[in-house]
Amino acid sequence: EDRLIDSMIAFEARYLNDTEAQERGEMRFRLALRVAQFLREQNQRKTLYREIKSAYDMRSSIVHGDVYQAPKVDGTVIPVEAFVSRVENYLRESLIKFLRIAQEPNAKRKLVSWDDLLFPQSLNDN
């Protein structure tokens, strides 16, 4: 439980650091969307999106003292230990990608513009 809570805190710190108080209600959606968009290609995003939402729900259940069940991924129940390991691996993958971006010659203080990532320039022009 502690490993999952710590991982989700790290995800929130990295992916939701621009979220204002009035937007807190949509954090689960926003986190899952950003992680999936940042880490996966189009045809692989839905599964990761669902897993991050499940991890967020599980974390919420733990911190609020509710009962939680082993999560399902694409209809298959994943043992909690295996699921937590998957979440930790996504976090590692994220951190590596952020570090690579930070090492680029023209890296900015804000490593990722979430709006630009989610809505490419060609869509913004209309």
Solvent accessible surface area in square Angstrom, and as a share of the most:
residue,aa,sasa,rsa
1,E,112,0.50
2,D,105,0.54
3,R,96,0.35
4,L,0,0.00
5,I,34,0.17
6,D,90,0.47
7,S,5,0.03
8,M,0,0.00
9,I,100,0.51
10,A,33,0.25
11,F,0,0.00
12,E,37,0.17
13,A,65,0.50
14,R,71,0.26
15,Y,0,0.00
16,L,9,0.04
17,N,95,0.49
18,D,63,0.32
19,T,11,0.07
20,E,99,0.45
21,A,77,0.60
22,Q,144,0.64
23,E,52,0.23
24,R,121,0.44
25,G,84,0.81
26,E,75,0.34
27,M,24,0.11
28,R,93,0.34
29,F,108,0.45
30,R,42,0.15
31,L,0,0.00
32,A,0,0.00
33,L,57,0.28
34,R,10,0.04
35,V,0,0.00
36,A,3,0.02
37,Q,36,0.16
38,F,7,0.03
39,L,19,0.09
40,R,55,0.20
41,E,124,0.55
42,Q,139,0.62
43,N,135,0.69
44,Q,100,0.44
45,R,52,0.19
46,K,129,0.55
47,T,46,0.27
48,L,4,0.02
49,Y,47,0.18
50,R,117,0.43
51,E,2,0.01
52,I,0,0.00
53,K,44,0.19
54,S,29,0.19
55,A,0,0.00
56,Y,28,0.11
57,D,59,0.30
58,M,9,0.04
59,R,37,0.14
60,S,27,0.18
61,S,24,0.16
62,I,25,0.13
63,V,69,0.40
64,H,134,0.60
65,G,69,0.66
66,D,85,0.44
67,V,141,0.81
68,Y,63,0.24
69,Q,152,0.68
70,A,36,0.28
71,P,13,0.08
72,K,132,0.56
73,V,14,0.08
74,D,93,0.48
75,G,65,0.62
76,T,82,0.47
77,V,83,0.47
78,I,24,0.12
79,P,88,0.55
80,V,48,0.27
81,E,107,0.48
82,A,44,0.34
83,F,0,0.00
84,V,6,0.03
85,S,40,0.26
86,R,79,0.29
87,V,0,0.00
88,E,29,0.13
89,N,80,0.41
90,Y,26,0.10
91,L,22,0.11
92,R,132,0.48
93,E,61,0.27
94,S,0,0.00
95,L,80,0.40
96,I,84,0.43
97,K,79,0.33
98,F,7,0.03
99,L,112,0.56
100,R,163,0.60
101,I,36,0.18
102,A,47,0.36
103,Q,150,0.67
104,E,95,0.43
105,P,135,0.85
106,N,137,0.70
107,A,43,0.33
108,K,153,0.65
109,R,239,0.87
110,K,124,0.53
111,L,41,0.21
112,V,18,0.10
113,S,43,0.28
114,W,11,0.04
115,D,96,0.50
116,D,85,0.44
117,L,55,0.28
118,L,33,0.17
119,F,106,0.44
120,P,64,0.40
121,Q,124,0.55
122,S,82,0.53
123,L,109,0.54
124,N,75,0.38
125,D,100,0.52
126,N,166,0.85
